[in-house]
């Protein structure tokens, strides 16, 4: 995704509120290399795995809804019970949809998706607490269903097939055809592309299907990091990202950052750029990882308490 790399780099070069500490980045890259941190494998415990057709449909719905899991101030965190345990965040979403598939909810039926009701979606995502942006989530699912019906004979796997084993082509198809995947912003008169969830779908397909069939892509290395709110939290804790005083105060006080603001765009763009620089440092040291692989390592580090000392930034957005 050269456009994502180039626009992120331009923002990083012009940023006034976020900077990359190059010395800290080199140390962090060396640490990742020296500890021989493995790239986490696809987790079948939290995700549905059935026939390839059903798995592709599940993943497409999953990444259509994969955003904004944190609660507003004073609201209870959304959680889901599965197997006698409570889960929150992304895992709650993955398990909610996994349970729905196991119970026979027809995610492979584009007509069902296009006609989904709010109450139907609420039943699928039922659990204590409040999940933000339910109306927008419903719009996303309905739009997905309509596009599949109109352009891909109602089949998620036909959408994937149309990319002809190219992750970059899949991202383009998603962002061209489905507005909820069109993750872009404006910064100082220029357009900035992120395409977080579109790129993530390609990565998820590759991981869930072991790089075979509808998960086989010849250009996975072209993808960038998936700019969300967990990666910059990890990179800031590691000293790689530094926020200007006023921005640091806002993030630490859990104040909302407006979607598309310079603050938010700089955090996300510098995250993408930092991962690119980490990848280059690791490559120079003989460790060859793609940006998505480094992203997956960082995201998993973000589940550890050591990388949660400083809060993540909060932006109400359907893109991450």
C-alpha positions in Angstrom: 0.0 0.0 0.0 2.4 2.6 -1.2 -0.2 5.4 -0.9 -0.7 4.6 2.8 3.1 4.6 3.3 3.7 7.8 1.4 0.9 9.8 3.0 1.8 8.6 6.5 5.4 9.6 5.9 4.4 13.1 4.7 2.3 13.6 7.9 5.2 12.3 10.1 7.6 14.8 8.5 5.2 17.7 9.1 3.9 16.7 12.5 3.9 19.3 15.3 2.2 17.3 18.0 3.7 13.8 17.6 7.3 12.8 17.0 9.2 9.6 16.5 12.2 9.2 18.8 14.6 7.5 16.5 17.0 6.4 19.2 14.2 4.8 21.2 12.9 3.2 18.0 16.3 1.6 17.3 16.5 0.3 20.9 13.0 -1.1 20.7 13.6 -2.7 17.3 16.8 -4.3 18.7 14.8 -5.5 21.7 12.1 -7.1 19.5 14.8 -8.8 17.5 17.0 -9.9 20.4 14.1 -11.5 22.4 13.2 -13.4 19.3 9.5 -12.4 19.8 7.5 -14.9 17.8 4.8 -13.7 15.4 1.5 -14.9 17.2 -0.4 -17.5 15.2 -4.0 -17.2 14.3 -6.1 -17.9 17.3 -8.8 -20.5 16.7 -10.0 -20.3 20.3 -11.5 -16.8 19.8 -12.4 -17.0 16.1 -14.9 -19.1 14.2 -13.4 -21.7 11.8 -15.7 -23.8 9.7 -15.8 -24.4 5.9 -13.7 -21.9 4.0 -16.8 -20.3 2.6 -18.3 -19.7 6.1 -14.9 -18.6 7.5 -14.6 -15.9 4.8 -18.1 -14.7 5.5 -17.4 -14.6 9.2 -14.2 -12.6 8.8 -15.8 -10.1 6.4 -18.6 -9.4 9.0 -16.0 -9.3 11.8 -13.9 -6.7 10.1 -16.9 -4.7 9.1 -17.7 -4.3 12.8 -14.2 -4.1 14.2 -13.9 -0.7 15.7 -14.4 1.5 18.8 -14.7 -0.9 21.8 -13.9 1.5 24.6 -16.7 2.9 26.8 -17.7 6.6 27.1 -16.9 8.2 30.5 -19.3 7.0 33.1 -20.5 4.0 31.0 -19.9 0.4 31.7 -17.5 -1.5 29.4 -19.2 -3.8 26.9 -18.5 -7.5 27.7 -19.6 -10.8 26.4 -19.9 -14.2 28.1 -18.5 -17.2 26.3 -17.6 -20.5 27.7 -18.3 -19.3 31.2 -15.9 -16.4 31.0 -16.3 -12.6 30.3 -14.5 -11.0 27.4 -14.2 -7.4 26.3 -13.0 -5.4 23.3 -12.1 -7.1 20.1 -12.2 -10.6 21.6 -15.8 -10.0 22.7 -16.7 -9.1 19.1 -14.9 -12.1 17.6 -16.6 -14.5 20.1 -20.0 -12.9 19.7 -19.9 -13.6 16.0 -18.4 -17.0 16.5 -21.2 -17.9 18.8 -23.7 -16.6 16.3 -22.2 -18.7 13.5 -22.3 -21.8 15.8 -26.0 -21.1 16.5 -26.8 -20.9 12.8 -27.0 -17.2 12.2 -26.6 -17.0 8.4 -23.7 -14.6 7.9 -23.2 -16.3 4.5 -26.6 -15.0 3.4 -26.0 -11.5 2.0 -29.8 -10.9 2.0 -29.9 -11.5 5.7 -27.1 -9.0 6.2 -28.7 -6.4 4.0 -32.0 -6.7 5.9 -30.6 -7.0 9.4 -32.5 -5.1 12.1 -31.1 -3.2 15.0 -32.7 -5.6 17.4 -31.2 -8.5 15.5 -27.7 -7.0 15.7 -28.2 -6.2 19.4 -29.1 -9.9 20.0 -25.9 -11.1 18.3 -23.8 -8.6 20.4 -25.8 -9.0 23.6 -23.8 -8.6 26.8 -23.5 -6.3 29.8 -22.2 -2.7 29.3 -22.6 -0.5 26.2 -21.0 -0.9 22.8 -20.8 2.4 21.0 -22.0 3.3 17.5 -24.6 0.6 17.2 -26.5 2.5 14.5 -23.3 2.9 12.4 -22.5 -0.8 12.9 -25.9 -1.7 11.6 -25.4 0.6 8.6 -22.1 -1.1 7.9 -23.6 -4.6 7.9 -26.5 -3.6 5.7 -24.2 -1.9 3.2 -22.0 -5.0 3.1 -25.0 -7.1 2.3 -26.2 -4.8 -0.4 -22.7 -4.7 -2.1 -22.4 -8.5 -2.0 -25.8 -8.9 -3.6 -25.2 -6.2 -6.2 -21.7 -7.1 -7.3 -20.7 -10.6 -6.0 -23.7 -12.8 -6.3 -24.2 -12.5 -2.6 -21.0 -14.3 -1.8 -18.2 -13.0 0.4 -15.7 -15.4 -1.1 -16.5 -14.1 -4.6 -15.5 -10.6 -3.4 -12.2 -12.1 -2.2 -11.7 -14.1 -5.4 -12.1 -11.0 -7.4 -8.8 -9.7 -6.0 -6.9 -12.5 -7.7 -4.7 -13.3 -4.8 -3.6 -9.8 -4.3 -4.0 -8.2 -0.8 -3.5 -4.7 -2.3 -6.3 -5.4 -4.9 -8.6 -6.6 -2.1 -8.0 -3.4 -0.2 -8.9 -1.4 -3.3 -12.0 -3.4 -4.0 -13.2 -2.9 -0.4 -12.4 0.8 -0.3 -13.9 1.4 -3.8 -17.1 -0.5 -3.2 -17.9 -0.2 0.5 -17.9 3.2 2.1 -17.3 2.0 5.7 -13.9 0.7 4.6 -12.9 4.0 3.1 -10.6 5.1 5.9 -9.0 8.4 4.9 -8.5 11.9 6.3 -7.3 15.3 5.4 -4.1 16.9 6.8 -2.8 20.4 5.9 -4.4 20.3 2.5 -3.5 16.8 1.6 -5.3 13.5 1.7 -4.1 10.8 4.1 -4.9 7.1 3.6 -5.0 4.5 6.4 -7.4 1.8 5.2 -7.0 0.0 8.5 -9.9 -2.5 8.4 -9.5 -3.2 4.7 -5.9 -4.2 5.2 -6.7 -6.1 8.3 -9.2 -8.2 6.5 -6.5 -9.4 4.1 -4.3 -10.2 7.0 -7.1 -12.0 8.8 -7.9 -14.1 5.8 -4.3 -15.0 5.3 -3.9 -16.0 9.0 -7.2 -17.9 9.4 -6.8 -19.9 6.1 -3.1 -20.6 6.5 -2.2 -18.6 3.4 -4.1 -21.0 1.2 -7.2 -20.7 -1.0 -9.0 -17.5 -0.3 -6.3 -16.6 2.2 -3.5 -16.8 -0.4 -2.0 -13.4 -1.3 1.3 -12.9 -3.1 1.8 -9.4 -1.8 1.2 -9.5 2.0 4.5 -7.6 2.4 2.9 -4.6 0.7 0.5 -4.0 3.5 1.2 -1.5 6.3 0.5 -1.4 10.0 -3.2 -1.2 10.9 -3.4 2.2 12.5 -5.7 1.9 15.6 -5.6 3.0 19.2 -3.7 0.1 20.7 -0.5 0.3 18.6 0.3 3.9 19.4 -0.3 3.1 23.1 2.4 0.5 22.9 4.8 2.6 20.9 4.3 5.5 23.3 5.0 3.3 26.3 8.1 2.1 24.6 9.2 5.7 24.1 9.1 5.4 20.3 6.2 7.9 20.0 6.3 11.2 21.9 3.3 13.5 22.3 3.5 17.3 22.7 2.5 18.5 26.2 -1.1 19.5 25.5 -1.8 16.3 23.4 -0.2 14.1 26.1 -2.4 15.8 28.7 -5.5 15.2 26.6 -4.7 11.5 26.0 -3.8 10.9 29.7 -7.0 12.6 30.9 -8.9 10.4 28.4 -10.4 13.4 26.6 -11.9 12.8 23.2 -9.9 13.6 20.1 -12.0 14.6 17.2 -11.9 12.2 14.2 -9.9 13.8 11.5 -8.3 16.3 13.7 -4.5 17.0 13.4 -4.0 15.4 16.7 -5.7 12.1 15.7 -4.2 12.0 12.2 -0.7 12.6 13.5 -1.0 9.8 16.0 -2.2 7.3 13.4 0.3 8.4 10.7 3.2 8.4 13.0 2.2 4.9 14.1 2.3 3.6 10.5 5.6 5.4 9.9 7.1 4.1 13.1 6.3 0.5 12.2 7.9 1.0 8.8 11.1 2.3 10.5 11.0 -0.6 13.0 10.7 -3.1 10.1 13.7 -1.5 8.3 15.8 -1.6 11.5 14.9 -5.3 12.1 15.7 -6.0 8.5 19.1 -4.4 8.8 19.8 -6.6 11.7 18.8 -9.8 9.8 15.2 -10.1 11.0 12.8 -10.1 8.1 9.2 -9.3 9.2 6.4 -7.6 7.3 4.6 -4.6 8.7 1.4 -6.7 9.5 3.6 -9.2 11.4 5.1 -6.4 13.5 1.6 -5.0 14.0 0.4 -8.3 15.3 3.3 -8.5 17.7 2.7 -5.0 19.0 -1.1 -5.5 19.3 -0.4 -8.6 21.4 2.1 -6.7 23.6 -0.8 -4.2 24.1 -2.8 -6.8 25.9 -0.1 -6.9 28.6 -0.3 -4.7 31.6 3.2 -3.4 31.1 2.1 -1.6 27.9 -1.1 -0.2 29.5 0.5 2.2 31.9 -0.4 5.1 29.7 -3.9 5.3 28.2 -4.7 5.0 24.5 -6.2 7.9 22.7 -9.9 8.0 22.3 -11.6 9.0 19.1 -15.2 8.0 18.2 -14.7 6.5 14.8 -16.0 3.6 12.6 -12.5 3.1 11.2 -10.7 1.6 14.2 
